Amino acid sequence: MPRRIPDYPDAYSGWNLVSSYESIISIVASLVFLYTLYDLLARQEYNLANNYWYVPQFFSSSRAIGATSTATTLEWSLTSPPSFHTVNSLPLQS
């Protein structure tokens, strides 16, 4: 394609349309990403330190299997990563 010409030749009109649609898709995807990032940083209700299976209300569904399950086993009882010098001896599991 020649330089310094303000219009595409007719042979490139299909590719011009494709690139225009792709730019619109990129803008919409960027807006969705920025909204998701803002939503995660602005809300303070997400305390994921002790519950690794927490499902935010935005993603949960009443029909979802296991949406209300919680982690109560021994390996999830500490925060991740554990604080320095959390335990002085190895825990015993019976």
Chimera marker file (.cmm) of the C-alpha trace (Angstrom):
<marker_set name="trace">
<marker id="1" x="0.000" y="0.000" z="0.000" r="1" g="1" b="0" radius="0.5"/>
<marker id="2" x="1.430" y="3.415" z="-0.920" r="1" g="1" b="0" radius="0.5"/>
<marker id="3" x="2.346" y="5.877" z="1.798" r="1" g="1" b="0" radius="0.5"/>
<marker id="4" x="0.759" y="9.271" z="2.515" r="1" g="1" b="0" radius="0.5"/>
<marker id="5" x="-2.569" y="8.430" z="0.969" r="1" g="1" b="0" radius="0.5"/>
<marker id="6" x="-5.527" y="9.200" z="3.270" r="1" g="1" b="0" radius="0.5"/>
<marker id="7" x="-7.781" y="6.413" z="1.982" r="1" g="1" b="0" radius="0.5"/>
<marker id="8" x="-7.429" y="2.671" z="1.544" r="1" g="1" b="0" radius="0.5"/>
<marker id="9" x="-7.673" y="1.209" z="-1.943" r="1" g="1" b="0" radius="0.5"/>
<marker id="10" x="-10.845" y="-0.786" z="-2.546" r="1" g="1" b="0" radius="0.5"/>
<marker id="11" x="-8.857" y="-4.032" z="-2.429" r="1" g="1" b="0" radius="0.5"/>
<marker id="12" x="-8.173" y="-3.460" z="1.285" r="1" g="1" b="0" radius="0.5"/>
<marker id="13" x="-11.709" y="-2.492" z="2.327" r="1" g="1" b="0" radius="0.5"/>
<marker id="14" x="-12.453" y="-5.964" z="3.748" r="1" g="1" b="0" radius="0.5"/>
<marker id="15" x="-9.316" y="-5.945" z="5.884" r="1" g="1" b="0" radius="0.5"/>
<marker id="16" x="-10.085" y="-2.389" z="6.979" r="1" g="1" b="0" radius="0.5"/>
<marker id="17" x="-13.490" y="-3.573" z="8.210" r="1" g="1" b="0" radius="0.5"/>
<marker id="18" x="-11.926" y="-6.542" z="10.021" r="1" g="1" b="0" radius="0.5"/>
<marker id="19" x="-9.374" y="-4.316" z="11.773" r="1" g="1" b="0" radius="0.5"/>
<marker id="20" x="-12.124" y="-1.865" z="12.744" r="1" g="1" b="0" radius="0.5"/>
<marker id="21" x="-14.159" y="-4.654" z="14.373" r="1" g="1" b="0" radius="0.5"/>
<marker id="22" x="-11.074" y="-5.969" z="16.132" r="1" g="1" b="0" radius="0.5"/>
<marker id="23" x="-10.327" y="-2.537" z="17.585" r="1" g="1" b="0" radius="0.5"/>
<marker id="24" x="-13.887" y="-2.306" z="18.936" r="1" g="1" b="0" radius="0.5"/>
<marker id="25" x="-13.539" y="-5.766" z="20.500" r="1" g="1" b="0" radius="0.5"/>
<marker id="26" x="-10.230" y="-4.700" z="22.094" r="1" g="1" b="0" radius="0.5"/>
<marker id="27" x="-11.796" y="-1.557" z="23.556" r="1" g="1" b="0" radius="0.5"/>
<marker id="28" x="-14.739" y="-3.504" z="25.011" r="1" g="1" b="0" radius="0.5"/>
<marker id="29" x="-12.377" y="-6.130" z="26.479" r="1" g="1" b="0" radius="0.5"/>
<marker id="30" x="-10.239" y="-3.385" z="28.030" r="1" g="1" b="0" radius="0.5"/>
<marker id="31" x="-13.306" y="-1.776" z="29.595" r="1" g="1" b="0" radius="0.5"/>
<marker id="32" x="-14.434" y="-5.116" z="31.044" r="1" g="1" b="0" radius="0.5"/>
<marker id="33" x="-10.935" y="-5.702" z="32.439" r="1" g="1" b="0" radius="0.5"/>
<marker id="34" x="-10.783" y="-2.229" z="34.005" r="1" g="1" b="0" radius="0.5"/>
<marker id="35" x="-14.233" y="-2.684" z="35.565" r="1" g="1" b="0" radius="0.5"/>
<marker id="36" x="-13.204" y="-6.056" z="37.001" r="1" g="1" b="0" radius="0.5"/>
<marker id="37" x="-9.980" y="-4.587" z="38.362" r="1" g="1" b="0" radius="0.5"/>
<marker id="38" x="-11.841" y="-1.652" z="39.921" r="1" g="1" b="0" radius="0.5"/>
<marker id="39" x="-14.452" y="-3.982" z="41.393" r="1" g="1" b="0" radius="0.5"/>
<marker id="40" x="-11.818" y="-6.185" z="43.029" r="1" g="1" b="0" radius="0.5"/>
<marker id="41" x="-9.806" y="-3.276" z="44.414" r="1" g="1" b="0" radius="0.5"/>
<marker id="42" x="-12.713" y="-1.087" z="45.532" r="1" g="1" b="0" radius="0.5"/>
<marker id="43" x="-14.634" y="-3.706" z="47.499" r="1" g="1" b="0" radius="0.5"/>
<marker id="44" x="-13.258" y="-4.573" z="50.901" r="1" g="1" b="0" radius="0.5"/>
<marker id="45" x="-15.552" y="-7.521" z="51.578" r="1" g="1" b="0" radius="0.5"/>
<marker id="46" x="-13.196" y="-10.080" z="50.063" r="1" g="1" b="0" radius="0.5"/>
<marker id="47" x="-11.129" y="-11.504" z="52.891" r="1" g="1" b="0" radius="0.5"/>
<marker id="48" x="-9.486" y="-14.463" z="51.234" r="1" g="1" b="0" radius="0.5"/>
<marker id="49" x="-6.809" y="-15.020" z="53.856" r="1" g="1" b="0" radius="0.5"/>
<marker id="50" x="-8.575" y="-17.836" z="55.686" r="1" g="1" b="0" radius="0.5"/>
<marker id="51" x="-11.155" y="-19.165" z="53.235" r="1" g="1" b="0" radius="0.5"/>
<marker id="52" x="-9.639" y="-20.337" z="49.982" r="1" g="1" b="0" radius="0.5"/>
<marker id="53" x="-12.932" y="-21.612" z="48.624" r="1" g="1" b="0" radius="0.5"/>
<marker id="54" x="-14.739" y="-18.282" z="48.944" r="1" g="1" b="0" radius="0.5"/>
<marker id="55" x="-16.898" y="-17.577" z="45.900" r="1" g="1" b="0" radius="0.5"/>
<marker id="56" x="-17.811" y="-13.891" z="45.481" r="1" g="1" b="0" radius="0.5"/>
<marker id="57" x="-21.522" y="-13.187" z="45.080" r="1" g="1" b="0" radius="0.5"/>
<marker id="58" x="-20.901" y="-11.889" z="41.558" r="1" g="1" b="0" radius="0.5"/>
<marker id="59" x="-19.818" y="-15.339" z="40.388" r="1" g="1" b="0" radius="0.5"/>
<marker id="60" x="-22.032" y="-17.537" z="42.531" r="1" g="1" b="0" radius="0.5"/>
<marker id="61" x="-25.296" y="-19.064" z="41.484" r="1" g="1" b="0" radius="0.5"/>
<marker id="62" x="-27.988" y="-20.822" z="43.454" r="1" g="1" b="0" radius="0.5"/>
<marker id="63" x="-27.694" y="-23.736" z="41.047" r="1" g="1" b="0" radius="0.5"/>
<marker id="64" x="-23.908" y="-24.005" z="41.362" r="1" g="1" b="0" radius="0.5"/>
<marker id="65" x="-22.707" y="-27.219" z="42.942" r="1" g="1" b="0" radius="0.5"/>
<marker id="66" x="-20.575" y="-26.573" z="45.988" r="1" g="1" b="0" radius="0.5"/>
<marker id="67" x="-21.064" y="-22.807" z="45.972" r="1" g="1" b="0" radius="0.5"/>
<marker id="68" x="-21.470" y="-22.769" z="49.748" r="1" g="1" b="0" radius="0.5"/>
<marker id="69" x="-18.735" y="-25.258" z="50.640" r="1" g="1" b="0" radius="0.5"/>
<marker id="70" x="-16.051" y="-24.160" z="53.056" r="1" g="1" b="0" radius="0.5"/>
<marker id="71" x="-12.582" y="-25.457" z="53.695" r="1" g="1" b="0" radius="0.5"/>
<marker id="72" x="-12.400" y="-26.851" z="57.231" r="1" g="1" b="0" radius="0.5"/>
<marker id="73" x="-9.614" y="-29.417" z="56.973" r="1" g="1" b="0" radius="0.5"/>
<marker id="74" x="-6.243" y="-29.137" z="58.671" r="1" g="1" b="0" radius="0.5"/>
<marker id="75" x="-4.225" y="-27.901" z="55.703" r="1" g="1" b="0" radius="0.5"/>
<marker id="76" x="-6.478" y="-24.848" z="55.286" r="1" g="1" b="0" radius="0.5"/>
<marker id="77" x="-6.522" y="-23.856" z="58.968" r="1" g="1" b="0" radius="0.5"/>
<marker id="78" x="-3.591" y="-21.411" z="58.614" r="1" g="1" b="0" radius="0.5"/>
<marker id="79" x="-3.262" y="-18.337" z="56.458" r="1" g="1" b="0" radius="0.5"/>
<marker id="80" x="-1.277" y="-18.591" z="53.271" r="1" g="1" b="0" radius="0.5"/>
<marker id="81" x="1.585" y="-17.911" z="53.385" r="1" g="1" b="0" radius="0.5"/>
<marker id="82" x="1.836" y="-18.587" z="57.107" r="1" g="1" b="0" radius="0.5"/>
<marker id="83" x="3.251" y="-15.879" z="59.334" r="1" g="1" b="0" radius="0.5"/>
<marker id="84" x="6.896" y="-16.177" z="60.287" r="1" g="1" b="0" radius="0.5"/>
<marker id="85" x="7.347" y="-18.543" z="63.271" r="1" g="1" b="0" radius="0.5"/>
<marker id="86" x="3.690" y="-19.583" z="63.243" r="1" g="1" b="0" radius="0.5"/>
<marker id="87" x="4.433" y="-22.983" z="64.733" r="1" g="1" b="0" radius="0.5"/>
<marker id="88" x="7.378" y="-24.064" z="66.847" r="1" g="1" b="0" radius="0.5"/>
<marker id="89" x="6.807" y="-27.782" z="66.384" r="1" g="1" b="0" radius="0.5"/>
<marker id="90" x="5.143" y="-29.890" z="63.756" r="1" g="1" b="0" radius="0.5"/>
<marker id="91" x="1.407" y="-30.388" z="64.306" r="1" g="1" b="0" radius="0.5"/>
<marker id="92" x="0.114" y="-33.892" z="64.952" r="1" g="1" b="0" radius="0.5"/>
<marker id="93" x="-2.817" y="-35.199" z="63.004" r="1" g="1" b="0" radius="0.5"/>
<marker id="94" x="-4.713" y="-38.108" z="64.476" r="1" g="1" b="0" radius="0.5"/>
<link id1="1" id2="2" r="1" g="1" b="0" radius="0.2"/>
<link id1="2" id2="3" r="1" g="1" b="0" radius="0.2"/>
<link id1="3" id2="4" r="1" g="1" b="0" radius="0.2"/>
<link id1="4" id2="5" r="1" g="1" b="0" radius="0.2"/>
<link id1="5" id2="6" r="1" g="1" b="0" radius="0.2"/>
<link id1="6" id2="7" r="1" g="1" b="0" radius="0.2"/>
<link id1="7" id2="8" r="1" g="1" b="0" radius="0.2"/>
<link id1="8" id2="9" r="1" g="1" b="0" radius="0.2"/>
<link id1="9" id2="10" r="1" g="1" b="0" radius="0.2"/>
<link id1="10" id2="11" r="1" g="1" b="0" radius="0.2"/>
<link id1="11" id2="12" r="1" g="1" b="0" radius="0.2"/>
<link id1="12" id2="13" r="1" g="1" b="0" radius="0.2"/>
<link id1="13" id2="14" r="1" g="1" b="0" radius="0.2"/>
<link id1="14" id2="15" r="1" g="1" b="0" radius="0.2"/>
<link id1="15" id2="16" r="1" g="1" b="0" radius="0.2"/>
<link id1="16" id2="17" r="1" g="1" b="0" radius="0.2"/>
<link id1="17" id2="18" r="1" g="1" b="0" radius="0.2"/>
<link id1="18" id2="19" r="1" g="1" b="0" radius="0.2"/>
<link id1="19" id2="20" r="1" g="1" b="0" radius="0.2"/>
<link id1="20" id2="21" r="1" g="1" b="0" radius="0.2"/>
<link id1="21" id2="22" r="1" g="1" b="0" radius="0.2"/>
<link id1="22" id2="23" r="1" g="1" b="0" radius="0.2"/>
<link id1="23" id2="24" r="1" g="1" b="0" radius="0.2"/>
<link id1="24" id2="25" r="1" g="1" b="0" radius="0.2"/>
<link id1="25" id2="26" r="1" g="1" b="0" radius="0.2"/>
<link id1="26" id2="27" r="1" g="1" b="0" radius="0.2"/>
<link id1="27" id2="28" r="1" g="1" b="0" radius="0.2"/>
<link id1="28" id2="29" r="1" g="1" b="0" radius="0.2"/>
<link id1="29" id2="30" r="1" g="1" b="0" radius="0.2"/>
<link id1="30" id2="31" r="1" g="1" b="0" radius="0.2"/>
<link id1="31" id2="32" r="1" g="1" b="0" radius="0.2"/>
<link id1="32" id2="33" r="1" g="1" b="0" radius="0.2"/>
<link id1="33" id2="34" r="1" g="1" b="0" radius="0.2"/>
<link id1="34" id2="35" r="1" g="1" b="0" radius="0.2"/>
<link id1="35" id2="36" r="1" g="1" b="0" radius="0.2"/>
<link id1="36" id2="37" r="1" g="1" b="0" radius="0.2"/>
<link id1="37" id2="38" r="1" g="1" b="0" radius="0.2"/>
<link id1="38" id2="39" r="1" g="1" b="0" radius="0.2"/>
<link id1="39" id2="40" r="1" g="1" b="0" radius="0.2"/>
<link id1="40" id2="41" r="1" g="1" b="0" radius="0.2"/>
<link id1="41" id2="42" r="1" g="1" b="0" radius="0.2"/>
<link id1="42" id2="43" r="1" g="1" b="0" radius="0.2"/>
<link id1="43" id2="44" r="1" g="1" b="0" radius="0.2"/>
<link id1="44" id2="45" r="1" g="1" b="0" radius="0.2"/>
<link id1="45" id2="46" r="1" g="1" b="0" radius="0.2"/>
<link id1="46" id2="47" r="1" g="1" b="0" radius="0.2"/>
<link id1="47" id2="48" r="1" g="1" b="0" radius="0.2"/>
<link id1="48" id2="49" r="1" g="1" b="0" radius="0.2"/>
<link id1="49" id2="50" r="1" g="1" b="0" radius="0.2"/>
<link id1="50" id2="51" r="1" g="1" b="0" radius="0.2"/>
<link id1="51" id2="52" r="1" g="1" b="0" radius="0.2"/>
<link id1="52" id2="53" r="1" g="1" b="0" radius="0.2"/>
<link id1="53" id2="54" r="1" g="1" b="0" radius="0.2"/>
<link id1="54" id2="55" r="1" g="1" b="0" radius="0.2"/>
<link id1="55" id2="56" r="1" g="1" b="0" radius="0.2"/>
<link id1="56" id2="57" r="1" g="1" b="0" radius="0.2"/>
<link id1="57" id2="58" r="1" g="1" b="0" radius="0.2"/>
<link id1="58" id2="59" r="1" g="1" b="0" radius="0.2"/>
<link id1="59" id2="60" r="1" g="1" b="0" radius="0.2"/>
<link id1="60" id2="61" r="1" g="1" b="0" radius="0.2"/>
<link id1="61" id2="62" r="1" g="1" b="0" radius="0.2"/>
<link id1="62" id2="63" r="1" g="1" b="0" radius="0.2"/>
<link id1="63" id2="64" r="1" g="1" b="0" radius="0.2"/>
<link id1="64" id2="65" r="1" g="1" b="0" radius="0.2"/>
<link id1="65" id2="66" r="1" g="1" b="0" radius="0.2"/>
<link id1="66" id2="67" r="1" g="1" b="0" radius="0.2"/>
<link id1="67" id2="68" r="1" g="1" b="0" radius="0.2"/>
<link id1="68" id2="69" r="1" g="1" b="0" radius="0.2"/>
<link id1="69" id2="70" r="1" g="1" b="0" radius="0.2"/>
<link id1="70" id2="71" r="1" g="1" b="0" radius="0.2"/>
<link id1="71" id2="72" r="1" g="1" b="0" radius="0.2"/>
<link id1="72" id2="73" r="1" g="1" b="0" radius="0.2"/>
<link id1="73" id2="74" r="1" g="1" b="0" radius="0.2"/>
<link id1="74" id2="75" r="1" g="1" b="0" radius="0.2"/>
<link id1="75" id2="76" r="1" g="1" b="0" radius="0.2"/>
<link id1="76" id2="77" r="1" g="1" b="0" radius="0.2"/>
<link id1="77" id2="78" r="1" g="1" b="0" radius="0.2"/>
<link id1="78" id2="79" r="1" g="1" b="0" radius="0.2"/>
<link id1="79" id2="80" r="1" g="1" b="0" radius="0.2"/>
<link id1="80" id2="81" r="1" g="1" b="0" radius="0.2"/>
<link id1="81" id2="82" r="1" g="1" b="0" radius="0.2"/>
<link id1="82" id2="83" r="1" g="1" b="0" radius="0.2"/>
<link id1="83" id2="84" r="1" g="1" b="0" radius="0.2"/>
<link id1="84" id2="85" r="1" g="1" b="0" radius="0.2"/>
<link id1="85" id2="86" r="1" g="1" b="0" radius="0.2"/>
<link id1="86" id2="87" r="1" g="1" b="0" radius="0.2"/>
<link id1="87" id2="88" r="1" g="1" b="0" radius="0.2"/>
<link id1="88" id2="89" r="1" g="1" b="0" radius="0.2"/>
<link id1="89" id2="90" r="1" g="1" b="0" radius="0.2"/>
<link id1="90" id2="91" r="1" g="1" b="0" radius="0.2"/>
<link id1="91" id2="92" r="1" g="1" b="0" radius="0.2"/>
<link id1="92" id2="93" r="1" g="1" b="0" radius="0.2"/>
<link id1="93" id2="94" r="1" g="1" b="0" radius="0.2"/>
</marker_set>
